[in-house]
Every structure is written in structure tokens, then in C-alpha cells.
Amino acid sequence: MAASTEAESCSKQDAAFHLTHVLRGHTSDVRSVATTLDTLSGREALLSGSRDETATYWSRSSSSASFDKGATFRGRRFCNAVCFVPPSPAFGLPRGQVLMGNLDSQIRCFEPLRSDKPIQTLSDHWDNISVLKAHDCPQRLSEERGEQQAQPPVFMSGSWDTTARVWVWDPTESCSGKWKSKFVLRGHDAAVWGVQILEPPTTAAVEEGHADAGQGRYLTSSADMFIRLFHGETLHTVYAGHQDVVRSLACLPPLPTPHKQLEDRHACLPPLYDNEQLFASTSNDGTIRIWSLDPRRSVCQGNGGDALRLLKGHTSLVYDLAAYIQHDAKAPRLVSSGEDGTLRVWNWLSNELLQTVHVPAVSVWSIAVLPESQDLVVGCSDGLVRVYSIRPASASAADSNLEGAALSESEAADQAAKAQEVQHRATIEARQPATEMSGEGEQVQGELFQGKRYDFVLQIDVSDHADPLSLPINRGEDRQKVASDFVALHKLPEGYVERIVEFINLVLGSS
């Protein structure tokens, strides 16, 4: 559904999210955030990973309390992925673990209360670690031979080396246990950006090495524009539909039974099967898509079928997403963040965009949901972590200094002004040519590039680890030819031409 003024305001059933906390713990972009509930202390916790090579632990005792800054974990080069491994006392992990993945291709594993040194470093990947996801139910019990056995901890990693890996905790390794790479998921033609564990391997598959049954099911998303479903290491199904890099994946929680049926105005949307297992994906094409794992959606063997929902509203790349069922209303919600400086709240069942929140940063790299309060946590390009809530804002007159307490009224007003400034500046820079003064003191329209003046010089971001490329263009020029010449000059894939034309049209308006 296209964004509209009506859609960008909350529905009557939803309170609006507003900024309540800003956490300052990094000196560069916050690329990844993760959340958990510490079952031992009862505190909500979050983990932020930054390009400053560190990950920072924050926690609070209740939804109304301040955040306390905890340990800082250090890696090497950009930290692009973080996650919590849930506690598993049966396997010697009473507090779980903190994982961080860096540009140096290493995954560092820490005890949550000990940040001085990783207890294990995993070096099986050979390029940037782009994503880490742990299975959230390590204590899930499975019946085997008439007995209940605890499920060993499991997590996945994705890398620019075009592979994903499934890691299983082996308590028999060394004196306290170690992670072992159980499966390597291959077949991607470009970097792996997203992973999800749908079903972890059974204890029998882990211990006895079964060749087929019980090896688990896993999703990956890649810069090659495809989503893949693996059974163990075997590629089972491919999902196609995105027109650009597929960034993040999220499993959608089961709908409450019974759930509210779609209204007549949504009758064009395909109905869902009972207990249908769904997942969502984000992409550089600016969309979010909802897919099904039900084989009845498949048009042929190996093809996952078309997306069941297409969520449109972001005006640029969509980086991350999370999904949950509201505690009170029991309504399905999906939240997303992107390069357009916004986070957005959706009803993924009805395709409705419920709220657009302008964030005081150009890039909103990551988003997560705190499990108890259902507050939203975002990692931003200005090095700050922001927390948004639907609860009433603090009336405190004392400034928080961005150190964990709720924002004061003046700080909240300052953040709101910055958000407006970011959006305004982005619009002005995108739609108006630069103006300079000539030697005679007259205003000269346009912008110099390599000694020549153009109406616009756009910045085209083709890689996360390289500076954007400049694309000069004048009003009235053939945009298809400009894009084709740009792709040829920089030796980019031909598939970039149409995407660059779409970007030009988005920024400058339709020709």
C-alpha cells in the first residue's frame, strides 16, 4: 500500500510511538541492535554494535526506569552484527552469551558479565560478518525415545563470503563447551545479508550426525536478490520477487486464534491458511514482502511462490525489520527502518502503514523490539541508540545528557527539531541544484564536477565498504543513457541501470 497522509498517522486503535530515550555509547554508526529479557535479573536488555569496533550492553529494571550502561565488548574493525544467545543452564550457559561479528570476518563470543576477553573466537568465515541470529528457544523440549531432552543452543551467521553457517553448542568440547560449525549453506551468488532459524537441528541429528532427518530448516537472504530455504545443507526452495539486494529476514509470530478477519476493503489480499507459517523480508528496492513457508503456495517444486503481501512506504533502502503481536490488542505489528531516516509501523496482515516516525539521523540501520515493554530500539548513523515508546512521555525537567534516563522536555523538543531538519535537508539537497557565487558576486546555479557544471550531482551508494560514486546529471538529459553510461564507466552489473533510473526519478521527480 502506498504511503499517504492518512496512512502515516496512527489508527484509532494504536497509540503513537514517540522518542523517550537516547543512549550515547558509541563514536560511529550503530549498525546492529539486539534485545532480550535477562531471566535471572528480570531486566530488559539491549545490545548495540557500532562501526567504532565495539558492542555496548544496556539494561533497565522496568519500562519506566532509566537504562544503565553495562559492559563494552571490543572487536576489530567495524562491528556489523550482534546478538544474544539465550541462557541454557543445562548446557553450561546460565547467562547465555553475547556475540559480535566484525568486518575482520571474526565472530567473538563473550560471557555477558565479562567483556575483557572473548571466551571463543570463530574464524570459519573469510569476509565481513553481516548478520548473527540465535535460536530463541534453547530450552525447548523435544521428545526422543520417550524422554524429554533440552535443545542445545544454536545460532546462524551470514557473511560477505557468500555463505551462511549454522553453529551448535557442544558441551563436551574443552572444559566448558564450545561452538562448532555444523552446517555450511552455500549456493549464493553474492553476500548473505539475512538469516533465520526456522527449526533447529534435533539432538539426534547433532549427536549422531543423521544424514537427512532432523537437520533443521534455515532461511537466508542475499545481495543476489533471492531468498533461500535450506533443509540442513540442502537447498530446498527459492523465493524470488525483490528487485534489489535482500537485506533482512524476520519470522512472523503466529496470529492469535481466532484473529480478526480482514475488512472488505482488503478483500483483494489473499487469505491465509490456518496456522500458516510466514516470514518477512526487506530490500534495497524500498519494499517489504511477506512470504509463506506453506508448500501449497508453491507453483512448482523448489519455487516458494509469490509474496502474499507487499508493503510500500519507505522512499529508499529498507535495512531492517522486526515483528510482534501486541500484548493488549493482540494485533500483528511489523516495524522497519531504512535509509530514508524513518522507522515505520505496519499491520502486516492488512498491508496498512500505521505510523511513520522521522528519526534525527540520515540512516536508521537497525531496529528491534524490547520483549516486555514492546518499546522500539533503533541504531542510527549518528552513533546513537534511540528508544521509542507508546507510553506517555516523561515530564522531567532535568536533562538526561543522553546517558540512559528519559529525555527531558527540552531534549525531546531538540530531537524533534533535528528530525525535521534532517528530513528538510534531505529534501532540499535532493530536489534543488546547488548554488554558488561567481567571481563577480552573482549566483551561479548548479554544481561543479570534474571542472564542469551540472544541475545535480547525485551520490550513488553501490557498496557498504566503499564511498558513494558521483553521478552528474542535467535537467532534460536522457536518464536511461546517463545511467547506462554511469554503469559502463564504473564497470557495474547491467542490472544496476534500471535501479539507478528509478533512483534518479525518485530524487528528481518523474521526467
C-alpha positions as CSV (number, residue, x, y, z in Angstrom):
1,M,0.0,0.0,0.0
2,A,1.4,3.4,-1.0
3,A,2.2,5.8,1.8
4,S,-0.3,8.6,2.3
5,T,-1.1,11.3,4.9
6,E,-3.9,9.1,6.2
7,A,-1.7,6.1,6.5
8,E,1.2,7.9,8.2
9,S,-0.9,8.7,11.2
10,C,-1.8,6.1,13.7
11,S,-5.1,4.3,13.5
12,K,-7.6,4.9,16.3
13,Q,-6.6,1.6,17.8
14,D,-2.9,2.5,18.0
15,A,-1.2,5.0,20.2
16,A,1.7,6.8,18.5
17,F,5.3,5.9,19.1
18,H,7.4,8.8,20.4
19,L,11.1,9.2,21.4
20,T,11.7,8.6,25.1
21,H,15.4,7.7,25.5
22,V,18.6,8.4,23.6
23,L,21.6,6.3,24.6
24,R,25.1,7.6,23.8
25,G,27.7,4.9,23.9
26,H,29.4,4.9,20.5
27,T,31.5,7.2,18.4
28,S,30.3,6.0,15.0
29,D,27.3,4.5,13.2
30,V,25.3,1.9,15.2
31,R,24.9,-0.8,12.6
32,S,23.1,-3.5,14.7
33,V,20.9,-3.8,17.8
34,A,19.5,-6.8,19.6
35,T,17.2,-7.2,22.6
36,T,16.4,-9.7,25.3
37,L,14.9,-10.3,28.7
38,D,17.5,-11.3,31.3
39,T,15.6,-14.0,33.1
40,L,17.9,-14.0,36.1
41,S,17.6,-10.3,36.9
42,G,14.2,-9.7,35.2
43,R,15.7,-6.7,33.3
44,E,15.1,-5.8,29.7
45,A,18.4,-5.6,27.9
46,L,19.7,-4.4,24.6
47,L,23.0,-4.7,22.7
48,S,24.3,-2.2,20.2
49,G,27.1,-2.8,17.7
50,S,29.0,0.0,16.1
51,R,31.5,0.9,13.4
52,D,33.7,2.1,16.3
53,E,34.6,-1.7,16.7
54,T,32.6,-2.1,19.9
55,A,29.3,-3.5,21.2
56,T,27.6,-2.0,24.3
57,Y,25.2,-3.6,26.8
58,W,22.3,-1.6,28.2
59,S,19.6,-2.7,30.6
60,R,16.7,-1.4,32.7
61,S,14.6,-2.8,35.6
62,S,11.2,-1.7,34.3
63,S,9.7,0.2,31.3
64,S,9.7,3.4,33.3
65,A,13.2,3.1,34.6
66,S,16.4,4.6,33.2
67,F,18.8,2.5,31.1
68,D,22.0,1.5,32.8
69,K,25.1,1.3,30.6
70,G,26.9,-2.0,31.2
71,A,29.9,-3.8,29.6
72,T,31.5,-2.7,26.4
73,F,32.8,-5.5,24.2
74,R,35.6,-4.9,21.8
75,G,36.4,-6.5,18.4
76,R,38.5,-5.4,15.4
77,R,37.2,-3.2,12.5
78,F,33.5,-2.4,12.1
79,C,31.1,-4.3,14.3
80,N,28.2,-5.0,11.9
81,A,26.3,-7.7,13.8
82,V,25.4,-8.5,17.4
83,C,23.0,-11.0,19.1
84,F,22.2,-12.5,22.4
85,V,22.4,-16.3,22.9
86,P,19.6,-17.1,25.5
87,P,20.6,-18.8,28.7
88,S,20.9,-22.6,28.7
89,P,21.8,-23.9,32.2
90,A,21.6,-27.5,31.0
91,F,24.5,-26.8,28.7
92,G,26.7,-24.7,31.0
93,L,25.4,-21.3,29.8
94,P,23.4,-20.0,32.8
95,R,23.6,-16.4,31.4
96,G,23.8,-17.2,27.7
97,Q,26.4,-15.3,25.6
98,V,26.9,-12.1,23.8
99,L,28.1,-12.5,20.1
100,M,29.6,-9.8,17.9
101,G,30.6,-10.1,14.2
102,N,33.1,-7.8,12.7
103,L,34.5,-6.7,9.3
104,D,37.6,-8.7,10.1
105,S,35.5,-11.9,9.5
106,Q,35.7,-13.0,13.1
107,I,32.8,-13.9,15.5
108,R,33.7,-13.1,19.1
109,C,31.8,-14.9,21.9
110,F,31.6,-13.3,25.3
111,E,30.2,-14.0,28.7
112,P,27.7,-11.2,29.3
113,L,29.4,-10.1,32.6
114,R,33.0,-10.4,31.3
115,S,33.9,-8.1,28.4
116,D,37.7,-8.1,28.8
117,K,38.3,-11.1,26.6
118,P,36.2,-13.4,24.3
119,I,35.8,-16.9,25.6
120,Q,35.9,-18.1,22.0
121,T,36.7,-16.6,18.6
122,L,35.2,-18.2,15.5
123,S,37.2,-17.8,12.3
124,D,35.5,-20.0,9.7
125,H,34.2,-17.2,7.6
126,W,36.7,-15.2,5.5
127,D,34.9,-11.9,4.9
128,N,32.7,-9.5,6.8
129,I,30.1,-10.9,9.2
130,S,26.9,-9.2,8.2
131,V,24.3,-10.9,10.4
132,L,24.0,-13.1,13.5
133,K,20.8,-14.7,14.7
134,A,20.4,-17.1,17.7
135,H,17.5,-19.5,18.1
136,D,15.3,-18.0,20.8
137,C,14.2,-21.2,22.5
138,P,17.3,-23.2,23.5
139,Q,15.3,-24.7,26.4
140,R,12.6,-26.0,24.0
141,L,12.0,-29.7,24.9
142,S,11.8,-32.4,22.3
143,E,10.6,-35.9,22.8
144,E,13.1,-38.5,21.8
145,R,12.8,-42.2,22.7
146,G,10.1,-41.4,25.2
147,E,12.3,-38.9,27.1
148,Q,12.5,-35.1,27.2
149,Q,15.8,-33.6,26.3
150,A,16.9,-29.9,26.3
151,Q,17.7,-28.4,22.9
152,P,21.3,-27.3,22.6
153,P,22.0,-23.6,21.8
154,V,22.1,-22.8,18.1
155,F,22.9,-19.6,16.1
156,M,23.4,-18.7,12.5
157,S,25.9,-16.3,10.8
158,G,25.8,-14.7,7.4
159,S,28.8,-13.3,5.6
160,W,30.0,-11.4,2.5
161,D,31.9,-14.6,1.7
162,T,28.6,-15.8,0.2
163,T,27.9,-18.4,2.8
164,A,25.8,-18.8,6.0
165,R,26.7,-21.1,8.8
166,V,24.8,-23.0,11.5
167,W,26.6,-23.2,14.8
168,V,25.7,-25.7,17.6
169,W,27.0,-25.6,21.2
170,D,29.0,-28.7,22.1
171,P,29.3,-29.0,25.9
172,T,31.8,-31.9,25.5
173,E,34.4,-29.7,23.8
174,S,37.0,-28.4,26.3
175,C,36.1,-28.0,30.0
176,S,33.2,-25.6,29.5
177,G,32.0,-26.3,25.9
178,K,32.5,-24.6,22.5
179,W,30.6,-23.6,19.4
180,K,31.1,-25.9,16.4
181,S,30.1,-25.1,12.8
182,K,27.5,-27.8,12.0
183,F,26.3,-26.8,8.5
184,V,27.6,-24.5,5.8
185,L,24.9,-23.2,3.5
186,R,26.2,-22.5,0.0
187,G,24.9,-21.5,-3.4
188,H,24.5,-17.8,-3.0
189,D,25.9,-15.6,-5.8
190,A,26.7,-12.6,-3.6
191,A,26.9,-11.6,0.1
192,V,24.5,-13.1,2.6
193,W,22.7,-10.3,4.4
194,G,19.9,-12.1,6.4
195,V,19.4,-15.4,8.2
196,Q,16.7,-17.0,10.2
197,I,16.5,-20.3,12.1
198,L,13.0,-21.8,11.4
199,E,13.7,-25.1,13.1
200,P,17.0,-26.1,14.8
201,P,18.6,-29.5,14.4
202,T,17.3,-32.2,16.7
203,T,19.5,-33.6,19.4
204,A,19.9,-36.8,17.5
205,A,21.0,-35.0,14.4
206,V,23.6,-33.1,16.4
207,E,24.9,-36.1,18.3
208,E,24.6,-38.9,15.8
209,G,25.0,-37.0,12.6
210,H,21.9,-38.1,10.8
211,A,22.3,-37.6,7.1
212,D,18.8,-36.3,6.4
213,A,16.1,-36.2,9.1
214,G,16.2,-33.6,11.9
215,Q,18.9,-31.3,10.4
216,G,16.7,-28.3,10.8
217,R,15.4,-25.6,8.4
218,Y,17.0,-22.3,7.7
219,L,16.4,-19.1,5.7
220,T,19.0,-16.9,4.0
221,S,18.7,-13.7,2.0
222,S,21.4,-12.4,-0.3
223,A,22.6,-9.5,-2.4
224,D,21.8,-11.7,-5.4
225,M,18.1,-10.8,-4.8
226,F,17.0,-14.2,-3.8
227,I,15.8,-15.8,-0.5
228,R,16.7,-19.5,0.0
229,L,15.2,-22.2,2.3
230,F,17.6,-24.9,3.3
231,H,16.9,-28.3,4.9
232,G,20.2,-28.9,6.6
233,E,22.8,-28.1,4.0
234,T,20.4,-28.9,1.1
235,L,18.8,-26.1,-0.9
236,H,15.1,-26.8,-0.8
237,T,13.2,-23.7,-2.0
238,V,14.0,-20.3,-3.6
239,Y,11.9,-17.2,-3.2
240,A,12.1,-14.5,-5.9
241,G,10.4,-11.1,-6.2
242,H,12.7,-8.4,-4.9
243,Q,14.3,-6.2,-7.5
244,D,17.5,-5.5,-5.5
245,V,19.6,-6.7,-2.6
246,V,17.5,-8.6,0.0
247,R,18.7,-7.3,3.4
248,S,16.9,-8.7,6.5
249,L,14.6,-11.5,7.4
250,A,12.1,-12.0,10.2
251,C,9.8,-14.8,11.1
252,L,6.3,-13.6,11.8
253,P,4.7,-14.7,15.0
254,P,1.5,-16.9,14.8
255,L,-1.7,-14.9,14.7
256,P,-3.9,-15.2,17.8
257,T,-6.8,-17.7,17.4
258,P,-9.3,-16.6,16.5
259,H,-7.9,-13.4,14.8
260,K,-9.8,-10.5,13.4
261,Q,-10.8,-11.1,9.7
262,L,-9.8,-8.6,7.1
263,E,-12.3,-5.9,6.3
264,D,-14.0,-5.7,2.9
265,R,-11.5,-3.0,1.7
266,H,-8.7,-5.6,2.0
267,A,-10.6,-8.3,0.1
268,C,-8.1,-8.2,-2.7
269,L,-5.4,-9.6,-0.4
270,P,-5.0,-13.4,-0.4
271,P,-6.5,-15.1,2.7
272,L,-4.2,-17.0,5.0
273,Y,-4.4,-20.7,5.8
274,D,-4.9,-21.7,9.4
275,N,-1.6,-21.7,11.3
276,E,0.3,-20.7,8.2
277,Q,4.0,-20.0,8.9
278,L,5.1,-16.7,7.4
279,F,8.2,-14.6,7.2
280,A,9.1,-11.1,6.0
281,S,12.0,-9.6,4.1
282,T,13.4,-6.1,3.4
283,S,15.3,-4.9,0.4
284,N,17.2,-2.1,-1.2
285,D,14.3,-1.9,-3.6
286,G,12.4,0.0,-0.9
287,T,9.8,-2.7,-0.2
288,I,8.9,-5.2,2.5
289,R,7.4,-8.5,1.4
290,I,5.5,-11.2,3.3
291,W,6.1,-14.8,2.2
292,S,4.7,-18.2,3.1
293,L,6.5,-21.4,4.1
294,D,3.4,-23.5,3.3
295,P,4.1,-25.8,0.3
296,R,0.6,-25.1,-1.0
297,R,1.8,-21.6,-2.1
298,S,4.5,-23.2,-4.3
299,V,3.8,-23.1,-8.1
300,C,6.3,-25.9,-8.7
301,Q,8.9,-27.8,-6.8
302,G,11.7,-25.6,-5.5
303,N,9.7,-22.3,-6.1
304,G,8.4,-20.7,-2.9
305,G,5.6,-18.8,-4.8
306,D,4.8,-15.1,-4.9
307,A,4.8,-12.8,-1.9
308,L,1.4,-12.7,-0.1
309,R,1.8,-9.0,1.0
310,L,3.8,-6.1,-0.4
311,L,4.4,-3.2,2.0
312,K,5.3,0.1,0.3
313,G,6.0,3.3,2.0
314,H,9.8,3.7,2.5
315,T,11.3,6.1,0.0
316,S,14.8,4.5,0.0
317,L,16.6,1.3,1.0
318,V,14.9,-0.7,3.8
319,Y,17.6,-2.1,6.1
320,D,15.9,-4.0,9.0
321,L,12.7,-5.1,10.5
322,A,11.1,-6.9,13.5
323,A,7.6,-8.3,14.1
324,Y,5.5,-8.9,17.2
325,I,1.9,-9.4,18.4
326,Q,0.7,-6.5,20.6
327,H,0.3,-7.6,24.3
328,D,-3.0,-5.9,24.8
329,A,-4.7,-5.6,21.4
330,K,-3.3,-8.9,20.1
331,A,-2.8,-7.2,16.7
332,P,0.0,-8.1,14.3
333,R,2.7,-5.5,14.0
334,L,5.8,-5.1,11.9
335,V,8.4,-2.3,12.3
336,S,11.0,-1.4,9.8
337,S,13.9,1.1,9.4
338,G,15.7,2.5,6.4
339,E,17.9,4.9,4.6
340,D,15.1,7.5,4.4
341,G,15.6,8.4,8.0
342,T,12.4,6.8,9.3
343,L,11.1,3.9,11.2
344,R,7.6,2.7,10.2
345,V,4.9,0.7,11.9
346,W,2.7,-1.7,9.9
347,N,-0.2,-4.1,10.2
348,W,1.3,-6.8,8.1
349,L,-1.9,-8.7,7.9
350,S,-3.9,-5.9,6.3
351,N,-0.9,-4.2,4.4
352,E,-1.6,-0.9,6.4
353,L,1.1,1.6,7.2
354,L,0.1,2.8,10.6
355,Q,2.8,5.3,11.5
356,T,5.9,7.0,10.1
357,V,8.4,8.2,12.7
358,H,11.1,10.6,11.5
359,V,14.3,9.9,13.2
360,P,17.1,12.5,13.8
361,A,19.5,10.6,11.6
362,V,20.0,10.1,7.8
363,S,20.3,6.3,8.1
364,V,18.4,4.1,10.6
365,W,20.5,1.0,10.2
366,S,18.7,-1.4,12.6
367,I,15.6,-2.0,14.6
368,A,14.5,-4.3,17.4
369,V,11.6,-4.7,19.9
370,L,12.1,-4.9,23.7
371,P,10.3,-8.1,24.8
372,E,8.3,-6.8,27.8
373,S,7.6,-3.2,27.1
374,Q,7.4,-3.6,23.3
375,D,9.4,-0.4,23.0
376,L,11.3,0.0,19.8
377,V,15.1,0.3,19.7
378,V,16.9,1.7,16.6
379,G,20.6,2.1,15.8
380,C,21.4,5.3,13.9
381,S,24.1,6.7,11.6
382,D,24.9,9.5,14.2
383,G,26.3,6.9,16.6
384,L,23.2,7.0,18.9
385,V,20.7,4.4,20.0
386,R,17.1,5.7,20.3
387,V,14.2,4.1,22.1
388,Y,10.6,4.8,21.1
389,S,7.5,4.1,23.2
390,I,3.7,4.4,23.1
391,R,3.6,5.2,26.8
392,P,3.3,8.9,27.9
393,A,6.4,10.9,27.6
394,S,8.4,11.9,30.7
395,A,7.6,15.2,32.2
396,S,11.1,15.5,33.7
397,A,12.7,18.9,33.6
398,A,16.2,17.5,34.2
399,D,18.3,16.7,31.2
400,S,19.3,13.1,30.7
401,N,22.5,14.1,28.8
402,L,21.8,11.1,26.6
403,E,23.1,8.8,29.3
404,G,20.2,6.5,29.9
405,A,17.5,8.5,31.7
406,A,14.3,9.5,30.0
407,L,14.6,12.7,27.8
408,S,13.6,16.0,29.4
409,E,11.0,18.1,27.6
410,S,13.7,20.3,26.1
411,E,15.8,17.4,24.9
412,A,12.7,15.8,23.3
413,A,12.0,19.1,21.6
414,D,15.6,19.3,20.4
415,Q,15.5,15.8,19.0
416,A,12.2,16.5,17.2
417,A,13.7,19.6,15.6
418,K,16.7,17.7,14.5
419,A,14.5,15.1,12.9
420,Q,12.6,17.8,10.9
421,E,16.0,19.3,9.9
422,V,17.3,16.0,8.6
423,Q,14.2,15.4,6.6
424,H,14.1,19.0,5.3
425,R,17.8,19.0,4.4
426,A,17.4,15.7,2.5
427,T,14.5,17.0,0.5
428,I,16.3,20.3,-0.3
429,E,19.6,18.6,-1.3
430,A,17.8,16.0,-3.4
431,R,15.5,18.3,-5.3
432,Q,17.4,21.6,-5.7
433,P,20.6,22.2,-7.7
434,A,23.5,23.7,-5.8
435,T,24.0,27.5,-5.9
436,E,27.5,29.1,-5.9
437,M,28.8,32.6,-6.2
438,S,30.7,33.6,-9.3
439,G,33.8,35.8,-9.2
440,E,31.5,38.8,-10.0
441,G,29.4,38.1,-6.9
442,E,26.5,36.7,-9.0
443,Q,24.7,33.4,-8.0
444,V,25.6,30.5,-10.3
445,Q,23.2,27.6,-10.5
446,G,24.4,24.0,-10.5
447,E,27.4,22.1,-9.1
448,L,30.9,21.6,-10.3
449,F,32.1,18.1,-11.0
450,Q,35.5,17.5,-12.6
451,G,35.6,21.0,-13.9
452,K,32.2,21.1,-15.5
453,R,28.9,22.5,-14.0
454,Y,25.8,20.3,-13.7
455,D,22.3,20.9,-12.4
456,F,22.7,18.0,-10.0
457,V,25.4,15.6,-8.7
458,L,23.8,12.6,-7.1
459,Q,25.6,10.2,-4.8
460,I,25.1,6.5,-5.8
461,D,25.9,4.0,-3.0
462,V,26.9,0.8,-4.6
463,S,28.8,-0.8,-1.7
464,D,28.8,-0.7,2.2
465,H,32.6,-0.6,2.3
466,A,33.3,2.0,-0.4
467,D,32.5,5.7,-0.7
468,P,29.4,6.6,-2.9
469,L,30.0,7.3,-6.6
470,S,29.1,10.7,-8.0
471,L,26.6,10.8,-10.9
472,P,26.4,14.2,-12.6
473,I,23.2,15.0,-14.5
474,N,21.4,17.9,-16.1
475,R,17.8,18.7,-16.4
476,G,16.3,17.3,-19.6
477,E,19.1,14.7,-20.1
478,D,18.1,11.1,-21.1
479,R,18.1,9.4,-17.8
480,Q,18.4,5.9,-19.3
481,K,21.5,7.0,-21.2
482,V,23.0,8.7,-18.2
483,A,22.5,5.6,-16.1
484,S,23.9,3.3,-18.8
485,D,27.0,5.4,-19.2
486,F,27.5,5.5,-15.5
487,V,27.3,1.7,-15.2
488,A,29.7,1.2,-18.1
489,L,32.2,3.8,-16.6
490,H,32.3,2.1,-13.3
491,K,32.0,-1.5,-14.6
492,L,28.9,-2.2,-12.6
493,P,26.4,-5.0,-13.4
494,E,23.9,-4.2,-16.2
495,G,21.0,-4.8,-13.7
496,Y,22.0,-1.6,-12.0
497,V,20.8,0.6,-14.9
498,E,17.1,0.4,-14.1
499,R,17.6,0.8,-10.4
500,I,19.7,3.9,-11.0
501,V,17.0,5.3,-13.3
502,E,14.4,4.6,-10.6
503,F,16.6,6.4,-8.0
504,I,17.0,9.4,-10.3
505,N,13.2,9.6,-10.8
506,L,12.7,9.3,-7.1
507,V,15.1,12.1,-6.2
508,L,14.5,14.5,-9.1
509,G,10.9,13.6,-9.8
510,S,9.5,12.0,-12.9
511,S,10.8,13.4,-16.1
